[in-house]
Amino acid sequence: MICDKERVLDVIAFTQLYKSEPDKYLREAKCLDFQLDNILVPLEENDVLAGMMQHGFVGFSSQYGGLYTYYYNERDFQNALEKVWNELTPDEQKLAQAAGDFWHYHNTKKKVNERFIQKFGFEQGSNYLSPGPANCSCRIAGTNVDFGKLIRLGLPGLLDEINVYRVQSGGSTFYDALEIWIETLKKVCNRYAVQALDWAQKTDGDRKEGFLQLAAALRNLCVGPPQSFLEGLQLMWIYSVCSDLMNYARMDDYLGDLYASDLANGVIDEETGIRYILGLYQRFKQVGKIHDCRVIIGGKGRAHEENADKLAMAIMEASRRFRDTVPQLTMRYYHGMSEEVFDKAMQVNMEGCTFPIIYSDETNIPAVMEVYGVSEKEAEQYVPFGCGEYVLVGMSTGTPNNGVNLLKALECALHNGVDHFNHVDMGIHTGTPQELDSYDKLYAALLKQLDEPIYRLAYHKMLNYRTAGDEAGYLHLSLLMDDCIARGKALFEGGVRYENASSEIFGLISCADSLTAIRKYVYEEKRFTLPQLVEMLDKNYEGFEAERQLLLSAPKYGNDDAYADETAVKLFADIADMTSKHGQEVGLHRYNIVSVNNSMSADWGFFCDASACGRKRSSAMANANGASIGADKNGITALLNSMSKFDNQKHVGVINNIRLTKEMFQSSYDKIKFLLKTFYENGGVQTNLSVVGRDDLINAQKHPEKYQNLLVRIGGFSARFVTLDPILQKEIIERTTYAD
Amino acid sequence: MRCKGLVQFMYKGIVFDISRFCVHDGPGIRTTVFLKGCNMRCRWCHNPESFSPAPQLSFSASKCTLCGACMAVCPAEVHRLSGDTHTVNRDACVRCGACVTTCPQDALKLVGKEMTAQEVFAEVIKDKKYYDTSGGGMTVSGGESTVQYDFLCALLTLARENGIHTCIETNGIVPSERLEALCKLVDLFLFDYKATDEEIHRAYTGCERSRVLDSLALLAEKGAACILRCPIIPGINDNDAHFAAIRALRGRYSNILDAEIMPYHDIGKNKWDEVGLTYTLPDLKSVPPEQAKIWRGKIVVHSNGDV
């Protein structure tokens, strides 16, 4: 750990450096160089790969806890300053205070907010604690750089490439800055090489040998492209650490050749390869970004499929052994892929790893071509990052900085524009419940509650990019993103080929199921009026349990029921179109929705009133494109069919959570394979599989509402676990243990 | 779907469940349709709610909290609460379902729903793509699937016309002309063989074994593909004579592709009570897996034909 006093002094020096260089690109390169001199954590005895960092209070990063570009972690800085105040000289004290004042006004996020306020007169809420259906933050998340190019050219090769274009174009400070950036990376490699040699002197046996190899690898990276799997891994990791990257693209593709040639030449065996990969995983765990950290394997469009598949097998084996929340290992499925690789993916999932997450190229490549307007070859390079938003490796940005809560919008529509939970009038008056006397009027009111907020989010996203571009060249991304080098333009100044962005929607299914229930019972069957329904919701169903039961029994998404699914599909399409339209208006290449899962469906649900799907106040909303909790009662094919109904040309990522028992998976392995492959080849986007064991059965006993589709095998037939007598459930739990 | 035979597809049947992604009722991924009504009365049955051909009310006393919500909505005074008991007068029930939707504990169910063959098939065809890739299809089970014969034929015809593989589960108590007709509509029979001893068969299923064997012989004569399914109930039919008989049947009839042991389990025993019936084997325990494995070994026919 770097001590607070040093970190405060670093802020002073960083600030002086920042102010001293007027050229945007050179300033950034110098700041990065300075930053990396100070934030890198030294190599430790058990490290397999070199590279770890600890953010400074002020610095440069694509994203750091809701801050970005030139960021300022004000709270931590002020706390540290207070702590070390007496250790500073009077001059240092003054300079530190001045630096704090400077960054308070000059951090990039602040600049985005000011521009937003200039346009709209207020600041957009930045999380679910703020009222209304929309929030946003600032970041450049999820850009997947072209690691293939990095590995192919190595640092010296990248420098050569820059020089070619520099000469052609007559030179620019952009190219000069990129050269500094590459020299900085070499310096980092050298620095870690020295540390590795130090460790080699202090250790024996395998450890010593490991550090000697690591030192040699780091030195080699300064003079040429990586020649071995270890060098390739090390280069990818050192670049990621220095650039604060958290998503690692198609690793089997860009490292497959090195891995395969090492194996063929006897440089390493498979076991050593897995050990290196586990060394990388150890680093992933230290970084601990469980919502990011995607590693992609498989799929169409890999340079040398056979080599890549070999590495994919080793990566999956490493994940099986590591059995942790990172990396979010993701495999792309396609018709005709290696059966061995697919089987391995099934086996690792069957052990309850929840990885690899599987995506369908059959569904997604044609969809990505359409939604992003790109060629098939480009679409083949799609990767989901973070919670599941797509970007094109080396070709597009796609940051998802905002949340849109559809259930909250419905709450506002039912209260004439008032966020009833927070008692705040959001200012969009779409009619009282009395006035909404048809389903169409209610639906129109819902869309209207969203239209203006989504436009603001699009505008904010555009500002997020423009401001980043005004402040910096994003050298670490520009270097490895098409077509920055060839065009001589930085990422956000016309460099990146596709400047896309995404918008995370939440509460889709809770909102759709609520609309379905209202349509059926209020407008069609007239069991009660809309004002009466709103009263029940406002009272959180207290005194209205029978009505709640009725609403719960309404058709629900996830059962392959046309009535319920149509509502969800239409709502999805309408919000998608609205989002994309506003994206075009503000000048983004593409701005599309994702319906992915992070904890926000539960967290934001806490701030939502009761809903007409039967959900009570503050309960979680349905997650991503999953069914309302406990509502999918018609078997797994029905759930998958419902999930396949959305128009895949209107989104850039959805999540389908599927839960199966371990026993089912084992005893019907081939049928599960057919089930999943059929889904992937018929409009299924992806699956997050969880294979449940004994613990899940015990939890299912305690929380049956969450495990409606959990199947167990009893003698000659299968049953839904939750419908069984408690005594029998207990017996099955015991039997499962026995069978295991 | 073709319009031919539309009238036939308007036949209504009483269906008590349509279960999707069934992986143990025939090959591949299947949808199993459960029809109400049975002509046997197996004392170990785990689906006693299928005995009666009519829809009926089922009540689970262990889930009931005596809240009285059902009593309040019932138009026929079926539900009575006194002290800590909830009695259900099933004879008075008009099957309106009011109590079922009202019960907050899910303790009440209406078992059996009138549906047309067309309506049932509309559910079945939803998973066609899964049948096609996995070699699966539709299985009609029961009760005894052939009790609602016309409805069954309508359903099987729809499946056939749409290229869906068909299985039925049957206990063999079927008039021969019907069975013969079914051979043209069914790709695979899942044929129950329950006991070898004549007395036991009569006492525990209520039917004559000879009729079952006649049906099996007919299927063999027609060359209809068949899998034997043999419930093994400890102390009742888990004897060597029975296992030998199963082996003999497999040896005799080449249309029997396989035989499956269905070891006894007591999962259905509460269901008897829920539909107002008395379970007569209260002391029987579920068979442990290792026992089932031993039984499975006893019905294996060796490749040299030695039984």
Boltz contact constraints between the chains, C-beta under 6 A:
constraints:
  - contact:
      token1: [A, 545]
      token2: [B, 104]
      max_distance: 6.0
  - contact:
      token1: [A, 546]
      token2: [B, 102]
      max_distance: 6.0
  - contact:
      token1: [A, 549]
      token2: [B, 104]
      max_distance: 6.0
  - contact:
      token1: [A, 553]
      token2: [B, 101]
      max_distance: 6.0
  - contact:
      token1: [A, 560]
      token2: [B, 126]
      max_distance: 6.0
  - contact:
      token1: [A, 635]
      token2: [B, 20]
      max_distance: 6.0
  - contact:
      token1: [A, 635]
      token2: [B, 21]
      max_distance: 6.0
  - contact:
      token1: [A, 636]
      token2: [B, 21]
      max_distance: 6.0
  - contact:
      token1: [A, 637]
      token2: [B, 20]
      max_distance: 6.0
  - contact:
      token1: [A, 637]
      token2: [B, 21]
      max_distance: 6.0
  - contact:
      token1: [A, 637]
      token2: [B, 127]
      max_distance: 6.0
  - contact:
      token1: [A, 637]
      token2: [B, 130]
      max_distance: 6.0
  - contact:
      token1: [A, 638]
      token2: [B, 20]
      max_distance: 6.0
  - contact:
      token1: [A, 641]
      token2: [B, 126]
      max_distance: 6.0
  - contact:
      token1: [A, 668]
      token2: [B, 23]
      max_distance: 6.0
  - contact:
      token1: [A, 671]
      token2: [B, 23]
      max_distance: 6.0
  - contact:
      token1: [A, 671]
      token2: [B, 29]
      max_distance: 6.0
  - contact:
      token1: [A, 671]
      token2: [B, 134]
      max_distance: 6.0
  - contact:
      token1: [A, 674]
      token2: [B, 133]
      max_distance: 6.0
  - contact:
      token1: [A, 674]
      token2: [B, 134]
      max_distance: 6.0
  - contact:
      token1: [A, 678]
      token2: [B, 129]
      max_distance: 6.0
  - contact:
      token1: [A, 678]
      token2: [B, 130]
      max_distance: 6.0
  - contact:
      token1: [A, 678]
      token2: [B, 133]
      max_distance: 6.0
  - contact:
      token1: [A, 682]
      token2: [B, 129]
      max_distance: 6.0
  - contact:
      token1: [A, 714]
      token2: [B, 265]
      max_distance: 6.0
  - contact:
      token1: [A, 714]
      token2: [B, 267]
      max_distance: 6.0
  - contact:
      token1: [A, 715]
      token2: [B, 263]
      max_distance: 6.0
  - contact:
      token1: [A, 715]
      token2: [B, 265]
      max_distance: 6.0
  - contact:
      token1: [A, 716]
      token2: [B, 262]
      max_distance: 6.0
  - contact:
      token1: [A, 725]
      token2: [B, 270]
      max_distance: 6.0
  - contact:
      token1: [A, 728]
      token2: [B, 267]
      max_distance: 6.0
